[in-house]
């Protein structure tokens, strides 16, 4: 997935059980970004929790290959994590 540098991107985390039923409770998780395998902290992040899901909006201004990792417990990836994307030149 390509995202322009400086544009807002979004990821939605759905909370479901083993049978794919929506779960009203929240799962506490940690998110972090990697660029070329190294931790990348120059990210603007805004999260919004709703019943059954959490929306993650983020802005990255440095071009490159990235991955968004969502982990819980002792660094166990949530299903679908990591989300890989590429930041391409934008209008900034």
N, C-alpha and C positions, 0 to 999 in steps of 0.2 A: 504494500500500500504506500503510495506517495503522498506526502503532505508538504505544502509550501512553507518555507521558513517564515516564522512570525504569524502564521495562521493558527486559529484555535482548532484543535482536534478533539474528538470525544471517544471514550470507550464506555460501554455499559456493562456492569457486572450484575448478572442475574443470580439471585439466591434461590437455588432449587435443591431438592433432596435427591436421593439415589434414583427415585422413580420419576424425576423431572417435574415434580409438583412444586409450585411456588412456596417459598418459606417466608413467613412474615418476620421472623427474627433476623437479626443481623449477624454476619460473620465478621469478626475482627480480622483484618488482614493488613499487611504492609505492602506498599508499592514502591518500586524503585525503577530507575531507568539505567540502561547500559548503552554506551556508544562504543562500538568495536570491542566489546567485551570488558570495558572499563566503566565503573560507576560514573554517571553523569548527573550533576546536581543543578546545572543552569537551566532549570525548567520552572515555568509558572504553572502551578497546579491548583485546581479548584474542584472539590468533590461535593456531591449533594446526595444525601441518603434519602431514599423513599422506601415505602414498605415493599419488600421483595426485590429491590435492586439498588444499585449505587451508580451514579453517573460520575465519570471522571473526565474533566475538561483539562487540557494542557496545551501549552504553547512552548515550542522550542525554536530558537532562532539560528542555531548552528547546523549547517548541512552535514549529512552523514547517515549511516545505517544505525538504527536504534532498536531496542527491545524494551517493552514495558513488562515488568515482572510483578505478579501479584502472588504473595505467599502468606501462609498462615502457619501457626505452630512453629515447629523447628525447621523453617525454610522449606515447607512443602508447597509446591506450586498449586494454585487453584487450577481447575480444569480449564483449558484454553490459554493458559499462561505458559510462556511469554507471548506477547503480541508483538510481532516484528513489523517495522515500518521504516521508511526512508524519508528524510527531510531533504527536499530539493530547493534550489534557489527560489526566493520569493521576491516580493516588492519592497523589502526593507534594506 
